[in-house]
Amino acid sequence: MSDSQRMYDQETILAYLIDRRMQSKNKSAVNRDRFLRRYKSQIKQAVAQAIKGRSITDIASGEKVTIPAKDVNEPNFGHARGGVWETVNPGNKDFLKGDKVQRPKGGLGSGKGKAGNSDQTTQDDFVFELTREEFMNYFFEDLELPNMVKTRLTASTEFKTHRAGYKTAGTPASIHVLRSLRGALGRRIAVGSSSNKRLQQAEQELDQLSLIVSEDDPAVLKLKREIHGLRAKLDAIPFIDPFDLRYSNRVKIPKPTSQAVMFCIMDVSGSMDQMKKETAKRFFILLYLFLTRAYEKIEVVFIRHHTAAAEVDENEFFNSRESGGTVVSSALHLLTKILDERYPSNDWNVYVAQASDGDNWDKDSVSCRQLLINTIMPAVQYFAYVEITDGEPQNLWHEYTDIPSHHPHFAMQKIESPSDIYPVFRELFKKQPK
């Protein structure tokens, strides 16, 4: 092979890069995703069972999931013995041919029961750990936020950097090595193509001419001088030129930020005991975790009320011992005022969660219904009302039953005990048929 041919082959090889970087610590992530998809039904059952016995403070943590060993066994092929086999076991004093042998007790891999006298090997259940993100994905998988995306997003925008091709000028840190090498290879091939082609022809002519004439023949000397000049010309082509350099071009593109505000309204009158307040707190925290999966920015406003309403911080909202009578409309009027002053519906996705035992003045319940239908519901994305009581629905519940006919994005559910929080939450935010 001639020197020019070897040079051409070397230039061609440069187009192929070998990645010898070490694999990351998450190199088995693909296998884990495949495993989660395969045993999705068993994992969802385990998550549902874990939620029932878990406190709200641990709702966002991971979970150990157990899958029966029989479900993770994979089919395999083996060689059958075939034919009829008769065996004689030495030392057998209890059984004759044709006797039925009782199945040994225990040994199912559950870790319970007494030790058996059987020499059969069993397999324990398969246990693995779900991460926090995987656990939350399975928990919220079949839920959705009604009217989650507004036609008009927030007016405030943030800029995010995106790749936008390549440019011929930039900083050394932004050089794109692969693109620069490709450009250099293309330039060398284009510039030296005619010389390389003539070089190959001249070398073939020299080989043929050397067979019939001597080395001192003028024609041979002329070809050698031409070949030497062509090689020098090809060697003079730079491996890489400043013209070949390409730099990654990154531009900042304005991207609207979806933002939401969550209003937590809780009745703190004398009829709301500490257990009911704790139940309401769990519901509010669960809703907040759900909203964080849909919006980049979330603000939370806490409103507590008895005969008068007040906007408070989270600590006072859940821990203050102030109580009194019940006027629910005071909280709704304060909600309307805050919406007008700080959270216009054109810029914010508004969600409201109200918790009460439903005990309210009869005339005030009528005012609440009218205020919701005429003023509040047109300005919010979703309104969820939960009535925490173990008895019959109260007057506020009866007035609120008329609202869904006017505004379908109003939902109401009854909670009798803390164990009802998760079923009620899933009922309020279940996926709607398309």
Secondary structure, DSSP 8 states (H G I E B T S, - for coil): --HHHHHHHHHHHTT---------TTTTHHHHHHHHHHTHHHHHHHHHHHHHT--GGGTTS-EEEEE-HHHH----------S------TT--S--TT---------SSSS-S---S--------EEEEE-HHHHHHHHTTTB--TT-S-SS--S-EEEEEEEEEEES---GGGB-HHHHHHHHHHHHHHHHHHHHHHHHHHHHHHHHHHTTS-TT-HHHHHHHHHHHHHHHHHHTS-SS-GGG--EEEEEEEEEE--EEEEEEEEE-STTS-HHHHHHHHHHHHHHHHHHHTT-SEEEEEEEEESSSEEEE-HHHHHH--------THHHHHHHHHHHHHH--TTT-EEEEEEEE-----HHHHHHHHHHIIIIIGGG-SEEEEEEE-SSS--HHHHHHTTSTTT-TTEEEEEE-SGGGHHHHHHHHTB----
